Amino acid sequence: MALSWKLVIDSTNAPALADFWAAALEYEVEDPSALIEDLLTAGHIGEEAVTEHRGRKAFRGYAAIRHPEDPFDRISGVGHGRRLLFQDVPEGKSGKNRLHIDVRSESGGLDKLAARLEGLGATRVREVDKGPAGHWWIMQDPEGNEFCVA
């Protein structure tokens, strides 16, 4: 049986990075506010574990996004399919990613997609053109994480 998984990405501002990637991938930011309310009411967490982002309660230092068509838990907001979790860490990024995301455009839409991602806060780093073997842009998200647009 195949295992389920999520990709966890270290960050310095999890909610902001989740907002970027949700817009970039056309995913939805998960809403854990109902779960947080239940945990606060039951005394399982304190107010120090909670912050507010875009008018909703969120876990301090964490944010996640999910594919809009995948199933999710209505109470916790947690997706049960394609999902990215962002977690704040104290250290900054210190080198090339060992893992990265490839974002694919429709045929002929590479420059349009790269421009849209720049409008969201990404930066173009380098264009790679291997002729018939492929053409893509290496880009960075707002925190400097590399990804490819092909």
PyMOL commands that place a pseudoatom at each C-alpha (Angstrom):
pseudoatom trace, name=CA, resn=MET, resi=1, chain=A, elem=C, hetatm=0, pos=[0.000, 0.000, 0.000]
pseudoatom trace, name=CA, resn=ALA, resi=2, chain=A, elem=C, hetatm=0, pos=[1.345, 3.437, -0.911]
pseudoatom trace, name=CA, resn=LEU, resi=3, chain=A, elem=C, hetatm=0, pos=[1.963, 5.833, 1.964]
pseudoatom trace, name=CA, resn=SER, resi=4, chain=A, elem=C, hetatm=0, pos=[0.523, 9.316, 2.218]
pseudoatom trace, name=CA, resn=TRP, resi=5, chain=A, elem=C, hetatm=0, pos=[2.930, 12.246, 2.538]
pseudoatom trace, name=CA, resn=LYS, resi=6, chain=A, elem=C, hetatm=0, pos=[3.234, 16.021, 2.658]
pseudoatom trace, name=CA, resn=LEU, resi=7, chain=A, elem=C, hetatm=0, pos=[6.162, 18.203, 1.712]
pseudoatom trace, name=CA, resn=VAL, resi=8, chain=A, elem=C, hetatm=0, pos=[7.435, 20.316, 4.635]
pseudoatom trace, name=CA, resn=ILE, resi=9, chain=A, elem=C, hetatm=0, pos=[9.304, 23.521, 3.801]
pseudoatom trace, name=CA, resn=ASP, resi=10, chain=A, elem=C, hetatm=0, pos=[11.335, 25.463, 6.372]
pseudoatom trace, name=CA, resn=SER, resi=11, chain=A, elem=C, hetatm=0, pos=[10.612, 29.184, 6.418]
pseudoatom trace, name=CA, resn=THR, resi=12, chain=A, elem=C, hetatm=0, pos=[11.036, 32.410, 8.325]
pseudoatom trace, name=CA, resn=ASN, resi=13, chain=A, elem=C, hetatm=0, pos=[7.414, 33.521, 7.791]
pseudoatom trace, name=CA, resn=ALA, resi=14, chain=A, elem=C, hetatm=0, pos=[5.215, 30.463, 7.260]
pseudoatom trace, name=CA, resn=PRO, resi=15, chain=A, elem=C, hetatm=0, pos=[1.915, 32.305, 6.636]
pseudoatom trace, name=CA, resn=ALA, resi=16, chain=A, elem=C, hetatm=0, pos=[3.432, 34.632, 4.034]
pseudoatom trace, name=CA, resn=LEU, resi=17, chain=A, elem=C, hetatm=0, pos=[5.218, 31.795, 2.233]
pseudoatom trace, name=CA, resn=ALA, resi=18, chain=A, elem=C, hetatm=0, pos=[2.026, 29.706, 2.284]
pseudoatom trace, name=CA, resn=ASP, resi=19, chain=A, elem=C, hetatm=0, pos=[0.155, 32.643, 0.739]
pseudoatom trace, name=CA, resn=PHE, resi=20, chain=A, elem=C, hetatm=0, pos=[2.767, 32.873, -2.040]
pseudoatom trace, name=CA, resn=TRP, resi=21, chain=A, elem=C, hetatm=0, pos=[2.688, 29.155, -2.865]
pseudoatom trace, name=CA, resn=ALA, resi=22, chain=A, elem=C, hetatm=0, pos=[-1.113, 28.956, -2.644]
pseudoatom trace, name=CA, resn=ALA, resi=23, chain=A, elem=C, hetatm=0, pos=[-1.353, 31.732, -5.240]
pseudoatom trace, name=CA, resn=ALA, resi=24, chain=A, elem=C, hetatm=0, pos=[1.474, 30.252, -7.345]
pseudoatom trace, name=CA, resn=LEU, resi=25, chain=A, elem=C, hetatm=0, pos=[-0.037, 26.752, -7.493]
pseudoatom trace, name=CA, resn=GLU, resi=26, chain=A, elem=C, hetatm=0, pos=[-3.688, 27.856, -7.264]
pseudoatom trace, name=CA, resn=TYR, resi=27, chain=A, elem=C, hetatm=0, pos=[-4.016, 25.851, -4.039]
pseudoatom trace, name=CA, resn=GLU, resi=28, chain=A, elem=C, hetatm=0, pos=[-6.005, 26.787, -0.933]
pseudoatom trace, name=CA, resn=VAL, resi=29, chain=A, elem=C, hetatm=0, pos=[-4.517, 27.906, 2.376]
pseudoatom trace, name=CA, resn=GLU, resi=30, chain=A, elem=C, hetatm=0, pos=[-5.765, 25.538, 5.063]
pseudoatom trace, name=CA, resn=ASP, resi=31, chain=A, elem=C, hetatm=0, pos=[-7.971, 27.041, 7.769]
pseudoatom trace, name=CA, resn=PRO, resi=32, chain=A, elem=C, hetatm=0, pos=[-7.304, 25.436, 11.183]
pseudoatom trace, name=CA, resn=SER, resi=33, chain=A, elem=C, hetatm=0, pos=[-9.308, 28.060, 13.106]
pseudoatom trace, name=CA, resn=ALA, resi=34, chain=A, elem=C, hetatm=0, pos=[-12.101, 25.667, 14.217]
pseudoatom trace, name=CA, resn=LEU, resi=35, chain=A, elem=C, hetatm=0, pos=[-9.543, 23.174, 15.538]
pseudoatom trace, name=CA, resn=ILE, resi=36, chain=A, elem=C, hetatm=0, pos=[-7.628, 25.955, 17.291]
pseudoatom trace, name=CA, resn=GLU, resi=37, chain=A, elem=C, hetatm=0, pos=[-10.813, 27.164, 19.000]
pseudoatom trace, name=CA, resn=ASP, resi=38, chain=A, elem=C, hetatm=0, pos=[-11.542, 23.618, 20.206]
pseudoatom trace, name=CA, resn=LEU, resi=39, chain=A, elem=C, hetatm=0, pos=[-7.977, 23.181, 21.511]
pseudoatom trace, name=CA, resn=LEU, resi=40, chain=A, elem=C, hetatm=0, pos=[-8.028, 26.571, 23.274]
pseudoatom trace, name=CA, resn=THR, resi=41, chain=A, elem=C, hetatm=0, pos=[-11.412, 25.871, 24.869]
pseudoatom trace, name=CA, resn=ALA, resi=42, chain=A, elem=C, hetatm=0, pos=[-10.271, 22.456, 26.102]
pseudoatom trace, name=CA, resn=GLY, resi=43, chain=A, elem=C, hetatm=0, pos=[-7.061, 23.958, 27.517]
pseudoatom trace, name=CA, resn=HIS, resi=44, chain=A, elem=C, hetatm=0, pos=[-4.829, 21.790, 25.294]
pseudoatom trace, name=CA, resn=ILE, resi=45, chain=A, elem=C, hetatm=0, pos=[-2.975, 24.844, 23.953]
pseudoatom trace, name=CA, resn=GLY, resi=46, chain=A, elem=C, hetatm=0, pos=[-2.478, 28.365, 25.228]
pseudoatom trace, name=CA, resn=GLU, resi=47, chain=A, elem=C, hetatm=0, pos=[-2.822, 31.683, 23.443]
pseudoatom trace, name=CA, resn=GLU, resi=48, chain=A, elem=C, hetatm=0, pos=[0.974, 31.777, 22.953]
pseudoatom trace, name=CA, resn=ALA, resi=49, chain=A, elem=C, hetatm=0, pos=[0.620, 28.939, 20.402]
pseudoatom trace, name=CA, resn=VAL, resi=50, chain=A, elem=C, hetatm=0, pos=[-1.796, 30.972, 18.300]
pseudoatom trace, name=CA, resn=THR, resi=51, chain=A, elem=C, hetatm=0, pos=[-1.522, 33.943, 15.984]
pseudoatom trace, name=CA, resn=GLU, resi=52, chain=A, elem=C, hetatm=0, pos=[-3.863, 35.606, 13.531]
pseudoatom trace, name=CA, resn=HIS, resi=53, chain=A, elem=C, hetatm=0, pos=[-3.327, 35.755, 9.789]
pseudoatom trace, name=CA, resn=ARG, resi=54, chain=A, elem=C, hetatm=0, pos=[-5.759, 37.333, 7.341]
pseudoatom trace, name=CA, resn=GLY, resi=55, chain=A, elem=C, hetatm=0, pos=[-8.467, 37.488, 9.997]
pseudoatom trace, name=CA, resn=ARG, resi=56, chain=A, elem=C, hetatm=0, pos=[-8.236, 33.818, 11.003]
pseudoatom trace, name=CA, resn=LYS, resi=57, chain=A, elem=C, hetatm=0, pos=[-6.629, 32.048, 13.932]
pseudoatom trace, name=CA, resn=ALA, resi=58, chain=A, elem=C, hetatm=0, pos=[-3.546, 30.052, 12.940]
pseudoatom trace, name=CA, resn=PHE, resi=59, chain=A, elem=C, hetatm=0, pos=[-0.891, 28.007, 14.694]
pseudoatom trace, name=CA, resn=ARG, resi=60, chain=A, elem=C, hetatm=0, pos=[2.103, 30.246, 15.383]
pseudoatom trace, name=CA, resn=GLY, resi=61, chain=A, elem=C, hetatm=0, pos=[4.967, 29.342, 13.038]
pseudoatom trace, name=CA, resn=TYR, resi=62, chain=A, elem=C, hetatm=0, pos=[2.961, 27.023, 10.773]
pseudoatom trace, name=CA, resn=ALA, resi=63, chain=A, elem=C, hetatm=0, pos=[0.778, 27.270, 7.695]
pseudoatom trace, name=CA, resn=ALA, resi=64, chain=A, elem=C, hetatm=0, pos=[-0.265, 24.747, 5.077]
pseudoatom trace, name=CA, resn=ILE, resi=65, chain=A, elem=C, hetatm=0, pos=[-1.809, 24.678, 1.633]
pseudoatom trace, name=CA, resn=ARG, resi=66, chain=A, elem=C, hetatm=0, pos=[-3.733, 21.948, -0.174]
pseudoatom trace, name=CA, resn=HIS, resi=67, chain=A, elem=C, hetatm=0, pos=[-4.990, 21.156, -3.643]
pseudoatom trace, name=CA, resn=PRO, resi=68, chain=A, elem=C, hetatm=0, pos=[-8.573, 22.480, -3.912]
pseudoatom trace, name=CA, resn=GLU, resi=69, chain=A, elem=C, hetatm=0, pos=[-9.933, 19.222, -5.348]
pseudoatom trace, name=CA, resn=ASP, resi=70, chain=A, elem=C, hetatm=0, pos=[-8.436, 16.906, -2.726]
pseudoatom trace, name=CA, resn=PRO, resi=71, chain=A, elem=C, hetatm=0, pos=[-10.383, 15.745, 0.345]
pseudoatom trace, name=CA, resn=PHE, resi=72, chain=A, elem=C, hetatm=0, pos=[-9.790, 17.501, 3.655]
pseudoatom trace, name=CA, resn=ASP, resi=73, chain=A, elem=C, hetatm=0, pos=[-10.959, 17.340, 7.259]
pseudoatom trace, name=CA, resn=ARG, resi=74, chain=A, elem=C, hetatm=0, pos=[-13.617, 20.011, 7.757]
pseudoatom trace, name=CA, resn=ILE, resi=75, chain=A, elem=C, hetatm=0, pos=[-12.763, 20.512, 11.456]
pseudoatom trace, name=CA, resn=SER, resi=76, chain=A, elem=C, hetatm=0, pos=[-8.976, 20.742, 11.283]
pseudoatom trace, name=CA, resn=GLY, resi=77, chain=A, elem=C, hetatm=0, pos=[-8.742, 22.049, 7.717]
pseudoatom trace, name=CA, resn=VAL, resi=78, chain=A, elem=C, hetatm=0, pos=[-5.963, 19.510, 7.054]
pseudoatom trace, name=CA, resn=GLY, resi=79, chain=A, elem=C, hetatm=0, pos=[-5.795, 18.213, 3.513]
pseudoatom trace, name=CA, resn=HIS, resi=80, chain=A, elem=C, hetatm=0, pos=[-5.655, 14.494, 2.784]
pseudoatom trace, name=CA, resn=GLY, resi=81, chain=A, elem=C, hetatm=0, pos=[-3.963, 14.776, -0.587]
pseudoatom trace, name=CA, resn=ARG, resi=82, chain=A, elem=C, hetatm=0, pos=[-1.459, 17.063, -2.269]
pseudoatom trace, name=CA, resn=ARG, resi=83, chain=A, elem=C, hetatm=0, pos=[-0.261, 19.295, 0.557]
pseudoatom trace, name=CA, resn=LEU, resi=84, chain=A, elem=C, hetatm=0, pos=[2.616, 21.610, 1.508]
pseudoatom trace, name=CA, resn=LEU, resi=85, chain=A, elem=C, hetatm=0, pos=[3.329, 22.537, 5.133]
pseudoatom trace, name=CA, resn=PHE, resi=86, chain=A, elem=C, hetatm=0, pos=[5.478, 25.567, 5.970]
pseudoatom trace, name=CA, resn=GLN, resi=87, chain=A, elem=C, hetatm=0, pos=[7.181, 25.711, 9.356]
pseudoatom trace, name=CA, resn=ASP, resi=88, chain=A, elem=C, hetatm=0, pos=[9.220, 28.532, 10.828]
pseudoatom trace, name=CA, resn=VAL, resi=89, chain=A, elem=C, hetatm=0, pos=[12.756, 27.625, 11.839]
pseudoatom trace, name=CA, resn=PRO, resi=90, chain=A, elem=C, hetatm=0, pos=[15.308, 29.830, 13.612]
pseudoatom trace, name=CA, resn=GLU, resi=91, chain=A, elem=C, hetatm=0, pos=[18.085, 29.461, 11.038]
pseudoatom trace, name=CA, resn=GLY, resi=92, chain=A, elem=C, hetatm=0, pos=[18.011, 31.013, 7.592]
pseudoatom trace, name=CA, resn=LYS, resi=93, chain=A, elem=C, hetatm=0, pos=[18.490, 29.249, 4.275]
pseudoatom trace, name=CA, resn=SER, resi=94, chain=A, elem=C, hetatm=0, pos=[22.163, 28.431, 3.762]
pseudoatom trace, name=CA, resn=GLY, resi=95, chain=A, elem=C, hetatm=0, pos=[22.738, 26.898, 0.357]
pseudoatom trace, name=CA, resn=LYS, resi=96, chain=A, elem=C, hetatm=0, pos=[21.132, 25.298, -2.621]
pseudoatom trace, name=CA, resn=ASN, resi=97, chain=A, elem=C, hetatm=0, pos=[17.931, 23.335, -2.094]
pseudoatom trace, name=CA, resn=ARG, resi=98, chain=A, elem=C, hetatm=0, pos=[18.371, 19.563, -2.192]
pseudoatom trace, name=CA, resn=LEU, resi=99, chain=A, elem=C, hetatm=0, pos=[14.731, 19.261, -3.246]
pseudoatom trace, name=CA, resn=HIS, resi=100, chain=A, elem=C, hetatm=0, pos=[12.666, 21.680, -5.305]
pseudoatom trace, name=CA, resn=ILE, resi=101, chain=A, elem=C, hetatm=0, pos=[9.269, 22.113, -6.904]
pseudoatom trace, name=CA, resn=ASP, resi=102, chain=A, elem=C, hetatm=0, pos=[8.771, 22.164, -10.671]
pseudoatom trace, name=CA, resn=VAL, resi=103, chain=A, elem=C, hetatm=0, pos=[5.803, 24.275, -11.764]
pseudoatom trace, name=CA, resn=ARG, resi=104, chain=A, elem=C, hetatm=0, pos=[4.630, 23.403, -15.255]
pseudoatom trace, name=CA, resn=SER, resi=105, chain=A, elem=C, hetatm=0, pos=[2.883, 25.742, -17.660]
pseudoatom trace, name=CA, resn=GLU, resi=106, chain=A, elem=C, hetatm=0, pos=[0.577, 24.911, -20.491]
pseudoatom trace, name=CA, resn=SER, resi=107, chain=A, elem=C, hetatm=0, pos=[2.279, 24.539, -23.861]
pseudoatom trace, name=CA, resn=GLY, resi=108, chain=A, elem=C, hetatm=0, pos=[3.721, 27.896, -24.936]
pseudoatom trace, name=CA, resn=GLY, resi=109, chain=A, elem=C, hetatm=0, pos=[2.918, 29.547, -21.602]
pseudoatom trace, name=CA, resn=LEU, resi=110, chain=A, elem=C, hetatm=0, pos=[6.364, 29.570, -19.964]
pseudoatom trace, name=CA, resn=ASP, resi=111, chain=A, elem=C, hetatm=0, pos=[6.995, 33.320, -20.060]
pseudoatom trace, name=CA, resn=LYS, resi=112, chain=A, elem=C, hetatm=0, pos=[3.428, 34.155, -19.038]
pseudoatom trace, name=CA, resn=LEU, resi=113, chain=A, elem=C, hetatm=0, pos=[3.661, 31.827, -16.019]
pseudoatom trace, name=CA, resn=ALA, resi=114, chain=A, elem=C, hetatm=0, pos=[7.105, 33.142, -15.014]
pseudoatom trace, name=CA, resn=ALA, resi=115, chain=A, elem=C, hetatm=0, pos=[5.790, 36.716, -15.221]
pseudoatom trace, name=CA, resn=ARG, resi=116, chain=A, elem=C, hetatm=0, pos=[2.727, 35.815, -13.083]
pseudoatom trace, name=CA, resn=LEU, resi=117, chain=A, elem=C, hetatm=0, pos=[4.992, 34.270, -10.443]
pseudoatom trace, name=CA, resn=GLU, resi=118, chain=A, elem=C, hetatm=0, pos=[7.213, 37.375, -10.484]
pseudoatom trace, name=CA, resn=GLY, resi=119, chain=A, elem=C, hetatm=0, pos=[4.084, 39.424, -9.828]
pseudoatom trace, name=CA, resn=LEU, resi=120, chain=A, elem=C, hetatm=0, pos=[3.498, 37.286, -6.718]
pseudoatom trace, name=CA, resn=GLY, resi=121, chain=A, elem=C, hetatm=0, pos=[7.024, 37.935, -5.424]
pseudoatom trace, name=CA, resn=ALA, resi=122, chain=A, elem=C, hetatm=0, pos=[9.229, 35.327, -7.131]
pseudoatom trace, name=CA, resn=THR, resi=123, chain=A, elem=C, hetatm=0, pos=[12.526, 36.205, -8.793]
pseudoatom trace, name=CA, resn=ARG, resi=124, chain=A, elem=C, hetatm=0, pos=[13.926, 34.837, -12.045]
pseudoatom trace, name=CA, resn=VAL, resi=125, chain=A, elem=C, hetatm=0, pos=[17.458, 33.508, -11.503]
pseudoatom trace, name=CA, resn=ARG, resi=126, chain=A, elem=C, hetatm=0, pos=[18.468, 31.865, -14.768]
pseudoatom trace, name=CA, resn=GLU, resi=127, chain=A, elem=C, hetatm=0, pos=[16.924, 30.693, -18.022]
pseudoatom trace, name=CA, resn=VAL, resi=128, chain=A, elem=C, hetatm=0, pos=[17.854, 27.205, -19.204]
pseudoatom trace, name=CA, resn=ASP, resi=129, chain=A, elem=C, hetatm=0, pos=[17.282, 26.269, -22.841]
pseudoatom trace, name=CA, resn=LYS, resi=130, chain=A, elem=C, hetatm=0, pos=[18.305, 22.755, -23.832]
pseudoatom trace, name=CA, resn=GLY, resi=131, chain=A, elem=C, hetatm=0, pos=[16.494, 22.906, -27.172]
pseudoatom trace, name=CA, resn=PRO, resi=132, chain=A, elem=C, hetatm=0, pos=[14.388, 19.791, -27.758]
pseudoatom trace, name=CA, resn=ALA, resi=133, chain=A, elem=C, hetatm=0, pos=[15.372, 18.461, -24.299]
pseudoatom trace, name=CA, resn=GLY, resi=134, chain=A, elem=C, hetatm=0, pos=[13.578, 21.309, -22.513]
pseudoatom trace, name=CA, resn=HIS, resi=135, chain=A, elem=C, hetatm=0, pos=[13.303, 25.000, -21.731]
pseudoatom trace, name=CA, resn=TRP, resi=136, chain=A, elem=C, hetatm=0, pos=[12.704, 26.371, -18.218]
pseudoatom trace, name=CA, resn=TRP, resi=137, chain=A, elem=C, hetatm=0, pos=[13.414, 29.134, -15.735]
pseudoatom trace, name=CA, resn=ILE, resi=138, chain=A, elem=C, hetatm=0, pos=[15.117, 28.643, -12.393]
pseudoatom trace, name=CA, resn=MET, resi=139, chain=A, elem=C, hetatm=0, pos=[13.346, 30.972, -9.975]
pseudoatom trace, name=CA, resn=GLN, resi=140, chain=A, elem=C, hetatm=0, pos=[13.290, 31.756, -6.248]
pseudoatom trace, name=CA, resn=ASP, resi=141, chain=A, elem=C, hetatm=0, pos=[10.271, 32.186, -4.006]
pseudoatom trace, name=CA, resn=PRO, resi=142, chain=A, elem=C, hetatm=0, pos=[10.137, 35.234, -1.668]
pseudoatom trace, name=CA, resn=GLU, resi=143, chain=A, elem=C, hetatm=0, pos=[12.386, 33.439, 0.884]
pseudoatom trace, name=CA, resn=GLY, resi=144, chain=A, elem=C, hetatm=0, pos=[14.997, 32.371, -1.675]
pseudoatom trace, name=CA, resn=ASN, resi=145, chain=A, elem=C, hetatm=0, pos=[13.933, 28.750, -2.166]
pseudoatom trace, name=CA, resn=GLU, resi=146, chain=A, elem=C, hetatm=0, pos=[14.723, 27.644, -5.714]
pseudoatom trace, name=CA, resn=PHE, resi=147, chain=A, elem=C, hetatm=0, pos=[12.078, 26.167, -7.987]
pseudoatom trace, name=CA, resn=CYS, resi=148, chain=A, elem=C, hetatm=0, pos=[11.748, 25.611, -11.724]
pseudoatom trace, name=CA, resn=VAL, resi=149, chain=A, elem=C, hetatm=0, pos=[9.116, 26.861, -14.132]
pseudoatom trace, name=CA, resn=ALA, resi=150, chain=A, elem=C, hetatm=0, pos=[8.882, 24.736, -17.267]
for i in range(1, 150): cmd.bond("trace and resi %d" % i, "trace and resi %d" % (i + 1))
show_as sticks, trace
zoom trace
